[in-house]
Amino acid sequence: SDGIKKFIQYWGQIKGLINETLVFDSKLTRYGILYEMDSDDIKFITLRKRSKRLIEETLNIQEKSWQKVFKQFIDMPGQIDYIFRVHDR
């Protein structure tokens, strides 16, 4: 999926340079795109397993702390009106 590449373009337009570490589910992209991100010095972490602790911490983040990223920036097959939210620590 090119969804991560679209998000990087979107985030770059907002922030200019991408200095943050991006964290996303490994199912959202392919190894080739991860290689491109690495070559472009974009820091990232891919998640595979969601531990009980991670889920609990995520559920305790206040709603106002999340930024909405609307679906037109991330196009995934079979997507049904998702609004993605990001949290920057």
N, C-alpha and C positions, 0 to 999 in steps of 0.2 A: 504494500500500500504506500502511496505517496503522501498520505495524510500528515506524516511527521514533517516532510519537506514543505508542505503547504503551511503548517504551523510555524516552522522556522522562518519562512518568508514573512508571514503575518507578524510574528514577534519581532523580527528585525525592523519592520516598518514602524512599530511602536517604540522600540527601545534603541534603535540605531545599531549598535554592536550588541551581540548576544554574549554577555559575560556570565549569565546565570548557568547553573547546571540543570539541564532538562532531565526530568524523570518521567518515564512513560512505560506502559505495558509493552513487553517485548513482542506481543502479537500484533502491534500496530505497524510494524515495518519489517524490512528485510535486511540481511547482512550487508548488501551492497550500499544501502542508504546509511547504515551505521558507519561503514568505511568512509563514505563521503563526509559525514559529520566529523569523524576523527581527522580526516585530511584538512578540513576547514577549521580545525581547532575549536569545535563546538563540544563543550563538555556535556556528557550525558550519562544517565544510569538507566538501565532497563530493568523492569521488575518482572519476575516470573511468579513467585509464590507470595501470597499475601498472608503474612503471619498474623496470629491473633493480636499481638501487640500493635502491629502496624494498623490493623483495622480499627482497634480501639482508639489509637491516637488520632487517626483520620476522622473518626466519628465525633471526636471531641473538639475538632476545629470549629470555631464559631462560623456561622453562615456568612457573616459580613467579611470574613477574612478570605473568602474564595473569589476569584475573578472568573467571570463567564467568558468562555470562548465558544462562539456560536458555530453551529454545524456547517455553515457555508465555507468555513476555512479547513474543515477536516471532512473529506468525503470518503466514506467507507461503504463497501457493498452491504446491502441489506439494512442500512441505517434507517432508523425510524425516529425522526424528530428528537435527536439527542442534543442537549446543550452540555458541552464539556466545561468543567470548572478546573481551575488551576490554583494551587496554593504555593506561595513562595515563602520558604523559611529563611 
